Amino acid sequence: MAGTRISNEELDKILSQAEEKERKDPKKRWIARMIRSAKQYHKMCPYYDKRTGKCFLKLGEKCERDGKFDGCPVFIEWLSRKYDELKAKGRPLPMDFLDLTLSV
């Protein structure tokens, strides 16, 4: 069997390159920080209407995730748009989810 072996140094180098790519993307880091911050203040999505089961971000369409915003593509997309909007205006990025909702 002619298998190739990777030395520990090569493996460490590959893993560190992957970690650097993750660290270099400030947009993903900011979105993750906003989701963590939102979890501190809200048990359910702040843009979910419990009474009707609709999502305010989707302009009244039914929420497929029943108010769970961790990993919600609609919530992540909204945060991504907010990041781009704030960067385009040259405004500082909020460090907390409540700061984001107040600045909007």
N, C-alpha and C positions, 0 to 999 in steps of 0.2 A: 504494500500500500504506500503510495507516494504522496503522503500528506505533508502540508507545510506547517511548520511550527512558528509561533510568534513568541519572541522573547518578552520577558516582563517589561523591559525598557520600551519596546515598540508598543506594547499594549497600553502602558502608562501614557505614552505620547499620544496615541489615538484617543484615549479617554479624555485627556486634558484638552485636546483640540475640540472635542465635542462640548465639553463644559465651557470653554471659552466662547464658542458660538452662542450658547445659551446666555451667558453673562453679557455678551455684547449687544443683545437685542433689548434696548431700553423700553421699547413699546410693550413687549411681552412681560417684562418685569413690572412695569407700571400697572398693566391690566391685572396681573396676579395680585399685586399689592391692593388694588381697589376692591377686588373680590374678597380678599381676606378682611379688609376693613369693613366691607358691607356685611359680612358674616357676623361681625361683632355687634352690629346695630340691628340687624334684621334676621328673623328666622326664615321668613319667606321673601321672595323677590319684592323689592320696594315698588316695582311697577306692575304688580299682579293685583287684580281686583278679586278678592276672595268671594264676594257676593255673586258676581257674574261669571267668574272663572276666566276672565279675559286679560290680555296683556296690553298695557298701555303703550309699550314700545312698538307693538305690531299694529297699533291704531285700532284696537278693539277686536282683534281676532282672538280666537280661543287659544289659551296657553296649553301647549302639549306637555309641559313638564309640571303642571299643577303647582306652580309657584316656586319650584326649586330652581335657584339661580346659579348654583355651583355647576359650572360646565355648560350652562345654557348658551347655545350659539347666538341667540338674539341679544342677550345681555352682553356677551363678549364683543359682538359686532358693534353694539351701541358704545361700549367703552372705547373700542378701537376708533370709531368715528370721532368721539370726544377728544381722544388723544391727538388725532390728526388736526382737528379744528383748533385746539389750544396751541399746538405747535405752529400752525399756519399763522395764527394771530400774534405769535410771539409772547404769549402769556405764560406765566410759570405754571407748572403742573401741580395740582393739589396733591397733598401727601395723605389725605384721608378722604373716605367716601363722602362724609358729610360736607367737607370743603368743596367737593366736586358738585354736589347737588345745590350748594349755595351759589356757586360761581356760574351756573348754567343760566 
